[in-house]
Every structure is written in C-alpha cells, then in structure tokens.
Amino acid sequence: MTAKPNVVLFFTDDQGTLDAGCYGSDDLLTPAIDKLAKTGVRFTQAYAHTVCCPARAALMTGRHPQRSGVNHWTQGDMNSAKGINMALEEVTMAEVLKRAGYRTALFGKWHLGAHRDYGPKKQGFDEFFGIRDGFIDNYNHYFLHGTGFHDLYEGTKPVKSPGKYFPELMTERALDFIHESKDKPFFLYFPLNIPHYPEQAPEKFAEPFKDMKDPARKSYATIMYATDHYIGRVVDKIEELDLLKDTLFIYMSDNGHSEETGNRIRVDNHKSGHPKGHFYGASGGGYTGKWKGQKGTFLEGGIRVPALISFPAKLPQGETRDQMVTSMDWLPTVMELCGIERKKDDPKLDGHSVLPLIRSGKAESGYGEVLHFQWHTQWAVRKGEWKLIGRGTKASFLGNVNDEQPERKNHAKEKPELVARLLEMHRKWAKEVAPK
C-alpha cells in the first residue's frame, strides 16, 4: 500500500434510509454497494441532512453548513444574478487533499452555488464535469423547475451533448481520470444525481423488476439499480488497475427519499423543450422501515441515510457500527487515514473521525448524545432518544426515536421542561454557527 491512499467518495442523491440490500431491502438490486459493505464497515445511525445543499456543504467542509452561508437554496443558474454560494473561505476535502499532493476531480453534482466565481474549481478540484445546480433531465441536461435552464458544464464552459445519459457521461469521465491518475494519489468525488427525480434509467435496468406490482417502488428500484451500476463501474475500474489495496472508499446518501411526486412543467415554451404538463417528479418509492419521514423533514426518514467506509488494507471488513455519525465526519476521517494534519489557520471542524468507533463498537460517538440540524427557518435538536423539531423561535414537535413506533407521538405537551431545555440548546447552537 502507498503512503497516501487514493480516496473515492460516492454520494448518492435522495437514496432512502434503508434503500440498499445491505440495509435489508430485499426487493432492490444493489450488488456494488453491498460488496462495499462486505469489505468495510456499515453505519446504522448515519446522518446527512434534510436536503441536498446543506448535506454537501457538511460533507465537503466537515462543518455545519450554516458556517459557510449554506442555509437556503444556493444559486442554481451560473448565468443568473449572484445568489447564495458556499463561502470560498471554507476549506474543502479537495483543497485539503490537493495541498497534500493529490490529483482531484469531481464528476457529478455540485449544488453549492453555481456562480462562475465560485464552484468546484475554485475550491480544490483540478477537474469538474457535471451539474452546478441540483438536478437535470438526464438526456437533455436542462434544470426543469420554473422556466428551466441548461446545466451541464466542464468547469464553467457549457457542454452540449443532447441525448446522452448524464450518469453514463460522468462515469466515463471518472474512469478516464482513474486510469490517468493510477500512478499517483487521487481524490475522486463522485456525487451521482440519481436516484433523484426525474427517475430516468436506461431500459436495461427495468428488466429485473418487470413483475414488481407497486409502480412507485418499481420506478425507484429501477433507478436505484442504475445508481448502483455506476458505483460498481468505478469500483471495478480500480480493481482492474490493481488499486483496491491502495484505495479508501466512502459511500453515503445526501438525505432521505423524495416524496416530491407532483413535479410537472408549469409553463408553455419551457427551455428544455418539454411540453406544459410534462411529469418529472419522484415516484415516492423509497423505504424507511419503522422510521417516519422523508426528504425535507427532520424526522429520521429525512436525515438518517445509508453510509459505509471500505479500506480493507487498514479497516475491518463486514462489520457494523451503531453509533451516531454524520456527513461532517468524513473529512477528519480521510485526513487521519491519509496522514494529513490540519493547518493552524484552517476553519474549525465540527465533524469527528469515525476511526475510534471502528476500533471499538463500544466507543462513544464524537457527538455524545447531541445532534443539531437547521435549514432556513426549520431546525431540529436531538439529545439521546429525544428530538425537538421547530421553526423560527418556536418548537412544534417532541419525538422519541426509541418509541416502538418512533416519532409518531408528539410528547411536547407532557414534557414542557424538556422542550424548554432542548429549545435553549438549539438557540445557543444557532448563534454559535451563524456566519461571523
């Protein structure tokens, strides 16, 4: 094994809490993800965020997204007026690895601000090919909300490839990058834009599910099979080049499954060419088991996601850990495994290396019992088994994750003192993470 392992980071989009074979979904086909679980450590209590942008900010920086100004939707169209973009003062995983001698690339979805003065190539990535905003039609490469806009770029240069399937395009770029970088350490960030709607998958991925009765689950199973396929192609390329022993894999989803089932083109003359009324929403076919909630909520089904790490040269294989981990933990974990020290003037990290948890299933989570989330005016704070959810200055729901049916009952009226304590914890945290 080389002194500096390659790092490959898979980040799927709107993949539900339990939507992989290794998480118990026996009606899906996810052989690549399952193989990573067999060769690594799987986390049963992993948290990203409630929607795309904050999950990606936390992942890239190891910090609460509020610190970098990502507390609302970031600018989508590179050619529109300047909106919210992740602060350039943030130090991303790409920047940390690049200064340690890594070649770095992002092929896929950025969604941390599309302005040309910001973005991947301003934050440590040598190469970027993909979408600067949140989602596109996978064949014509247009963002579909509102009146639409083209969103496929090489850096800041528009790419026109009508008819070509975007996940296939980004995978081909990733395979080329791996081959070109095989003799030096590389960091590949591979944030797929699927299974996010529109649930478009090449026909071959539907065949195994032709007899599935539930149309929503059938659509979701098909796009999940495609998602897993492209992950598998990347892993297979690394194996083909005999780089498995030198490569650290991390896999996670950005939030829970989508129930945005009503999305349609609302205007005439949409820039994508699709007619008014064209459906591009989600199927709503994700699976959360006993957990309630979905993308856009702070219930477990919105923020608890599949996650694992695989690095057989240094880490156990086929093991499971139940402690709390978050998307903020991957940056400090990568730094520890790659032997990279923080610089004195680097921003403070909120995440924690997961290696102590891997060494001992009894080790305490770096967060103790406390987790905080916020998105725009909505927020949640969890302490132990209790989670308080609110909006603005007011709390609305006190749930218990250990109830037989978790988070179905609102305990707020019967536990006013606990509500008050958790609300004060949230206020102090929100003040501390606000951009200075």
N, C-alpha and C positions, 0 to 999 in steps of 0.2 A: 504494500500500500504506500502511495506517495504521502509526503508530509502534509500536503494540502489536498484533502479530498474534493472531488467535484461535488457541486450542490445542485440538485434538481428539485424544484418546488412546484408541485401541482396544486392548483387552486381551482376547484370546480365552482359552478355558478348556479345557485338555487338547488343544490342537491340536498334532499331532505335528511332529517335527523338519523334515520335508520335505513337509508336507501343504498345499501350495498350488501352483498351476500355475507360478508364477514360481520355485518351488524344484524343478521337474522332475516333479511329479506330474501326468502327462498323463491320468489317469483321473478327476480331480476337476474340478469347475467352480467356480472362484474368480475371476470376472472383476473384482470390485471390488478385491480385494487385488492382483491382477495389474496393474490400472490404477494403483494407488498406487505399485507398484514401477516402472512405466514413467515415472512423473512424479517419481521420487525416487531414493533410494539404498537398496539392499538389502544386508543384512549376512549373510554366510555363516557367521560364527562368533559368534553372539549367544547369551548365556546368561541364563536367568531363574533358576529354582530347580527343586527336585525335586517340590514340591507347591505348592498354592495359597497358603497363608498367608505363608510367607517371601518368595515371589515378589512378592506385593502390598505387603508391608512395604518391601522393597527398592525397588520401583517408586515408591511414594508418598514415601519419605523420602530416596532417594539414598544410603542407608546399609545396612550389613549388618544383617539383621533381628534378630540377637541383641542388638544395642544397644538395641532398643526392647522387648525381652522376648518377641519372637515367635520362639520356638524349640520350640514344641509347638503342638498344635491350640488355636486361640483359642475363647473362649466362643461357643456356637452359638445357643442359645435366649435371646432377650432377657429372658425371664421366669424363667430358671433362676438358681441361685446364681452369684455372681460368680466368673468364671474368668479365663483369660488374655485380656487386651485390650491392643492396642498402646498404649504409654505416650503420654499426652497431651502430654508434653514434646517429643515428636517434632514437627518442622515439615514438614508435607506439601506436596506440589506445589500443592494447593488453597490452603493458607494463604499460600504464597509469592505466588501469583498474585492472590489476593483482596486482599492488602495493597498490590498494585501497581495496583488498580483494576478487576480482572476480576470479572465475574459468574461464579459457579462452580456446577457441578452434577455429580452422579453418578447415572446411571441404569443399574442393573445389580446387580452382585455386590460386596459389601464384603469380608467374610471376614477382618476384622482385629479381631474382638471385637464381640459383639452387645449387651453391657450398655448400658442406656439412658444411662448417664453417659459413655459413650464413643461411638465411631462417627463417621460422615461429618460430621454437622452440628456435632460438637464439634471437628472438625479441618479447618475451612475451607470446607466445602461449603454454599452457600446453599440448595441443594435436594438431596434424596435420595429416590429412589423405587427400591425393589428388595429384595434379599435380604441380610440381615445376616450369614448364615452361608455355607455352601459350595455347596449345590445344593438344588433343589426339583423336585418333579413340576411340569412346566411348565403344567399345566392346573388342578390343584387347589391348588398352591402350598404343599405340605407337604414338609418335610425328611423323608427316608424311612429313614434309618438308625434303629436302635433302635425305640422306640415312636412316633417321629415327633413333629413339632410344626409349627404354621403359621408360615411365614416369608415374608411379603410386607408391606412397610411403606412408609408415607410418613413419613419421619423415624422417629419411634418409635410412630406410630399404625398399628395393624393395618389392612390393606386386604383386603377380601374381594371377589374377582372370579372365582368358580369358573367353569371352562370357558373362560376367556380365556387365550390363549397368552402366556406371560410375555415372551419376546423381542419379540413384537409390542407389548405394553403399554409396555415400556421404550423401544422405538424411537419410538412415538407421543409419548411424553413428551420424548424428545430432540429431535424435530422441532419440537415446540411451543417448547421452550427456545431453539433456534437462531433461530426466527422472532422470538421476543420480544426476543432479545439482538442482533439483526442490526446495530443502530446503535452498539453499544459492544463493547469486547473481552470475549470469553467463554472460559471453560475448560470443555470437556465431557469428562468421564471416562466412557467407555462400555465398562465391563467386562462383556462378554457372559458368560452362564453356560453357553454351548454352544461347542464340541461335547461338553462334559462330559455324562456319563450323567445321567439316562436319555435315550437318544438319540431324543427325540421331535421329529419335524418334521412340519409340515403336509404333507398328501399330495402337493401340487403339486411339492414338492422331490424326490420319489422318481421322478417320471416319466423324467428323462433317464437313470436308472440301471436301468431295468426289465430290461435284458438282462445286467446285470453278474452274473457267475457266483458270486463269493465273497460269501456273505451278510454276513460281518463288514465287508468293505470297502464293500459296498452300503449298509449301515446308516450307516457312517461317512461315506461320500460324500454321502449324503442330508442328514445333519445339518450337514456342512461347507458344503454348498450353501446351506442356510438361514442359517448363520452369516455367510457372505459376502454374502448378500442384505441382511441388516440393516445391515452395514457400508456397503454400496452405497447404501442409502436415506439414510443420514446424509450421505454424500459428495454424493449427488445434490441434497439439500436445500440444501447450502452452495453448490453450483454454480448452482442455480436462483435463489438470492438474490444471485448475482454476488459471492460472498465467497471464491472459491477463491484469488485473489491475496493475500488477507489472512489465510489460514489455514494453520497448521502442523499436519500430520497425523503421528502416530506410531502404529505398529501393532506388536504383539508378542503371543506366546502366553506363558502363565504357567509351563508345564512341558511335558514330552513327552506323548505319547498314553497313554491309560489301558488297562491290561490287567485292570482290576477287573471280570472277566466273571462273577463268581459272586454278585453282589448280589441278594438276594431279601428280601422281607418275612419276618421270622422269628417273628413273634408274631401271636396272634389279636387282634382288635379294635384293629388299628393305627389311629392317629388320622387318617391320610389317607383311611381308608375302603377301602384296598386289602386284598384277602384275603391270608392267610398263603400264602407261596409265590410271590406276585407278583414277576416279574423286573423289575429296574430298573438292571441293570448296564451296563457298556460292551460294545461289540462286540469290542473289541480290534483294530479295523481300521486303525489308524494305520500310517504308513510312515516308516521311518528310513534306508532305503538301506543303506549299509555300516555305519552306526552301530548299535551294540548298546545295548539298554536301553530303558526306558520310564518313565513317571511313577513316582516313588517310589524310583528308583535314581539314583546319581551317575555312571552311565555316560552317554556322550554323548547317547544316545536319551532320557534322562530330563531333561537340563538344557539341551541345545542346542535352540534354538527359532527359528522364522521371525521376522524383525524388519526393519522398514524405517522410513524417515523421508521425508516428502514435503513440500516447501515450495518450489515452482518459482520463487517470487519471489526466493529467496536461495540455493537449493541446486541442485546438478546434478540432471539427470534421466536415468533409465535406467542408472545406474551401480551397480557392486557393490564392496563392500569386504570384505576377508577377515580383517582384524584382529579381535582379541577385543574384544567389547563386552558389557555386562551391563545388566540392568534398572535398576541403580543409576545408569546414565549419563543417563537421560532427564531427570531433574530439573536437573542442571547444564547440559545441552544447551538445555533450554527457557529457563532463566534467561539464558543467553548470547544466544540468538536474540531474546528479548523485552527485552533490555537491563535486566535486574533484578540488582541487587547483593545479596549476602548481608548479613544483619545481623551485627554483631560477636558477638552472643550466640546466633546460630543454631548448632545442633549441627554438628559436623564432617561433611563429606560424604566418603563412600568412593568414589562414582562420579566419572566424568570426562566432560567434554563430548566428544561424538564429532566436533565440527567440525574439529579438526586432522586426523582420519582422513579426513574427507570431502574436505578441501582437498588431501590428498596420500595416495594409496594406499600410499605407502611409509612414512608416519609410523608410529611405534611406538605400540602400544596403551597407554592410560594405566595398564594393569596390568603393563606389561612382559611377563614370561612367566608371572606367578603369579596364580592364582585360588584362592579359598577358599570352601567351602560347608560348612554344618552344618545338621542337622535332628534335634533331640532328641539321641540318643547317636551318630547316624551322621554322618560327615563325609567330606570329600574335599579334597585339596590338589593343585593342578596346577602344575608348573613346566616350561615348554616342552612337550616331547612326552610327558612322564611325568605320570601321575596316580595318586596313592596314595589308596585308599579304606579307611576303617576304622570301628570302632565303639568308643566309650569311649576307653580309653587304648591300644588295640591296632590295628595296621594289619592288613589281611587281603588286599588285592589291589593289585598294582602293574601298571597297564596302560599301553600306549603308543598314543597317538592317531594316530601316523604309521605303525603297522604296516599291512601290506597288508589285514589284517582287524583293524581297530582294537579294542583292549580285549578280545580273545578269550583271549589268553595272559596268565597271571599270571607276571610276571617277578620277583616278590618274593624267591624263594629264591636266584636268581642275582645279585641286586643288593642285598645287605643294607645296604651303606653308603648307597646312595641312599635306601632305605627309612628308615633312621635319620635322614638329613638332612631328608627331607620330613616325617617324623613330628614332628621338633623344630620345623619351620616351623609345622605345624598347632598345636602346643601354645602357641607364642608368640602366634599369631593369636587362638586361642580365649580366651586370658587377656586380650588387648587389647580384644576386642569384647564381653566379658561386661558386663552392665549394672552400672554403678558405683553 
